[in-house]
């Protein structure tokens, strides 16, 4: 999301939220695994935004702080949130 202000810091324009990806369409997100059930795994990122997760989820549990890499999936996930098809998950070392 971008905000445009005038010289007095009055808001002039705001964009819709968007995801920044690399050239292959991959996103990187970090946060905490909020739920880890057979039918629904979710991540709550550092900005408080929730994501449904599918893909390579082995080794993660509810409460884990992780950094994940994957591609956005246009299909709404189990939490009616943006879905990420995860290709890699790393434990976030800041929380060890």
C-alpha positions as CSV (number, residue, x, y, z in Angstrom):
1,X,0.0,0.0,0.0
2,X,1.3,3.4,-0.9
3,X,0.2,6.7,0.6
4,X,0.7,10.1,-1.0
5,X,0.8,13.2,1.2
6,X,1.0,16.9,0.4
7,X,3.5,19.3,2.1
8,X,1.3,19.4,5.2
9,X,1.0,15.6,5.5
10,X,-2.6,15.6,4.4
11,X,-3.4,12.4,2.6
12,X,-3.9,12.9,-1.1
13,X,-4.1,9.3,-2.4
14,X,-3.9,5.7,-1.2
15,X,-3.5,2.5,-3.2
16,X,-5.2,-0.8,-2.6
17,X,-3.0,-3.3,-0.7
18,X,-0.8,-5.4,-2.9
19,X,1.8,-8.2,-2.6
20,X,5.4,-7.6,-3.8
21,X,6.8,-10.7,-5.6
22,X,10.0,-11.6,-7.3
23,X,10.2,-12.2,-11.0
24,X,8.9,-15.8,-10.5
25,X,5.9,-14.6,-8.6
26,X,7.2,-15.8,-5.2
27,X,6.4,-14.0,-1.9
28,X,8.2,-14.1,1.4
29,X,6.2,-13.7,4.6
30,X,7.2,-14.1,8.2
31,X,4.9,-14.5,11.2
32,X,3.3,-17.1,13.5
33,X,1.4,-20.2,12.7
34,X,-2.0,-19.3,14.0
35,X,-3.7,-22.7,13.3
36,X,-2.4,-26.1,12.2
37,X,-5.2,-28.5,11.5
38,X,-5.6,-31.1,8.7
39,X,-8.0,-29.0,6.7
40,X,-6.7,-25.5,7.6
41,X,-3.3,-24.0,8.4
42,X,-3.0,-20.3,8.8
43,X,-0.2,-17.7,9.3
44,X,-0.6,-14.4,11.0
45,X,2.1,-12.1,9.6
46,X,4.0,-9.3,11.3
47,X,1.4,-6.8,10.1
48,X,-1.5,-8.8,11.5
49,X,-2.6,-10.1,8.1
50,X,-3.8,-13.7,8.0
51,X,-3.0,-16.1,5.2
52,X,-4.2,-19.6,4.4
53,X,-1.4,-22.0,3.7
54,X,-1.2,-25.0,1.4
55,X,1.8,-26.9,0.0
56,X,5.0,-27.9,1.9
57,X,3.9,-27.6,5.5
58,X,5.8,-30.5,7.1
59,X,7.5,-29.8,10.3
60,X,5.5,-26.7,11.4
61,X,3.1,-26.5,14.4
62,X,0.7,-24.0,15.8
63,X,2.7,-21.2,17.6
64,X,5.8,-21.6,15.5
65,X,7.4,-18.4,14.3
66,X,8.4,-19.0,10.7
67,X,9.6,-17.4,7.4
68,X,7.9,-18.9,4.4
69,X,8.3,-18.7,0.7
70,X,5.7,-19.5,-1.9
71,X,3.4,-18.3,-4.6
72,X,0.0,-16.6,-4.2
73,X,-2.8,-18.9,-5.0
74,X,-6.0,-17.2,-6.4
75,X,-8.2,-19.8,-4.7
76,X,-9.6,-18.5,-1.4
77,X,-8.3,-20.6,1.5
78,X,-9.9,-22.1,4.5
79,X,-10.0,-18.9,6.4
80,X,-11.3,-16.8,3.5
81,X,-7.9,-15.2,3.4
82,X,-5.2,-14.9,0.7
83,X,-3.7,-18.3,0.1
84,X,0.0,-19.0,-0.2
85,X,1.2,-22.2,-1.9
86,X,4.3,-22.7,0.3
87,X,7.5,-24.1,-1.2
88,X,9.8,-23.5,1.7
89,X,9.5,-22.9,5.5
90,X,12.2,-21.7,7.8
91,X,12.1,-21.4,11.6
92,X,12.4,-17.7,12.4
93,X,15.6,-17.6,14.4
94,X,14.7,-14.3,16.2
95,X,12.2,-16.3,18.3
96,X,14.5,-19.1,19.5
